[in-house]
């Protein structure tokens, strides 16, 4: 606790592949909740167990299977929905209340003139306080580019919220926290 300013947390955690459960690496993060600010300031650095060539190869395989329709499984689309909904969860979570995606209700793929993948998802997010958000989310992913996310959510009380978010990291769909001016 920093008196008059807020609270800062230091975290160490491991990441795992959603499909295989393989340990992908360790991350260190600091999360700073300022008084009167709705979302925290987050600094994160990860140390990957996989080399970047292997990650890029896996991303490329996933990207091609979804783009060509040659083998996108529920798990592939669920992973994309999970990555996109993580942005919403980060935006909506507060100190003492977190959100996690609990259900993918609908999925629709859009054809694009460029090489990007574009999907609409209807997802449910539940909070640690048993609150539920019903969200429509549009996710755009182009290989070697950060994931782009736009969403509209309806709270249990019927109030609606929307936002536009996108990523800063190159490569996989794991980065999606900055570049709010992006419009697709």
C-alpha angles and dihedrals in degrees: 000000000000106000113241093001111063143256131305125200129193117208138185118191143156127238125218135197108257093222105036102025088228115156107251099185148289127285133199119203141175117206117194120193109196119201112260093012116112101212130037129249106244130197116183138174126181133199109209126215091202120068117241093250091057092048092048091049091052092047090050092051092049092045093051094046091052096040096048094038086230096133116342105158130195087261092057093050092042090054090053091047090048092052091049095045090051087069091054091047090051092049095048101038120099134185104292095013125074133176131216131182109255103173143017105211103176139006129194126177120212125209114233134192091228128057095266124119113228125190138171115213131186107208139171120222122193126201131221085251094057094257117142131213121196107205138186108206132186114203124191120188127179117181112261090016131098118262114263120213134187122175148175119202134189118208123216088261090058097251115139130219131180136186144173120225140163145170141273104194122089121230122016128045091257097098122071113133109107144034098075093174092070111117122187 
